[in-house]
Amino acid sequence: MLQAFVFERVGVVVGDLYFLDPNPGRGQEGPEHGVRLELRVFDRGELRGTIYSATPIEVGQPIWRVDLLESVDGTPGSFNRTHHHPQFTGWNPGRRVYVRELSADPLGWLAGQLADLPAVLERAGVPQDVAAPADAGSLRDIAPAIVGVTAMMLDKVHSGQLGVAPAGDADSIRAGWL
């Protein structure tokens, strides 16, 4: 499942994820699942038809990522692998950052981050003008809806409806839009 909240130049995408890393390490062996949220750059393309044609929409490079993950064989709601990536280099995330508040209250922490777009952009090392002047206010206003969608997806992961392994065996799995 994928949900998008798009403003003038940036937006947030939220999706479920099932992940099995073929090179385990870092104390995180075994599959993980949950919800991934990314702040992304968005762009409108030129119309490709009449004035009534659909507008091409580009979901561009990521700026910031939050992974509300937990081990598949763990207790639902443990958030034992929850972290965020404050920076990206191109399309690749920077280091994982574990924050006690994020694991203790993932939705509350997320709401606080979404309320302060300038701080997220600063930590990401991204110029403030990557976002339109109105984007920070728009994101702050819609943050409760984003947190609500994230909570709904987490509930569906915990109930086994989302974030599930695809059929078949594989050494490496990444299932989900993000």
Secondary structure, DSSP 8 states (H G I E B T S, - for coil): -EEEEE-SSEEEEEEEEEEE-SS--TT--S-EEEEEEEEEEEEE---SSSTTS---EEEEEEEEEEEEEEETTS-TT--TT-EEE--EETTEE---B--HHHHHSHHHHHHHHHT-HHHHHHHHT--GGGS-TTHHHHHHHHHHHHHHHHHHHHHHHHTTSSS---SS--S-EEES--
